[in-house]
Amino acid sequence: MLVETKAKVGVFSIALGAYLPQFPTLVPEFEAQYEAFKKTIPDTVPLVDGGMVTTKELSMKAGEKLSFLTVEEQEWVLEAIDNAVLTVTDKQAELFKNHSREKTLNQGIIYSVLLQKKEAETKVTLSAKKVRSYFPPAYTKEQVEEVIYTLLEQWRKKKGKEEQEDAGDTV
């Protein structure tokens, strides 16, 4: 008996996470290359996008937690990922696993977890050479940091006063 099924193609990109902070300009380049690669797959082939994997441990953790879901729940997660063009984080997989264990996992919960805004993490990288150009050569790293943090604290206090003054102007 011949069963007609449609195969799916799973793809993911790999980047060594340890190097990404050192070369932040490479991330958009990797992502562009990955997007270009996916466009080479015909539209007639269903694509399961695994996103960018930066460590085997992270990918294994999420996969392990998702394995506890029923087949139907796994299909819901896959459908939500496909529809929203997202990847599942370890934290999200843990939430799915817990809801599944409590028999409360459904498509609404999956979408709400996947679409939650991630806490914005502010990372600032300053060029040591540029920062050093503002200080006498004899200043130590600790002295440079102390000056920077002192100036930032003064700036924060000034901004706080300005915001309080602006708030007093409103009716």
Order of alpha helices (4+ residues) and beta strands (2+ residues): beta-alpha-beta-alpha-alpha-alpha-alpha-alpha-alpha
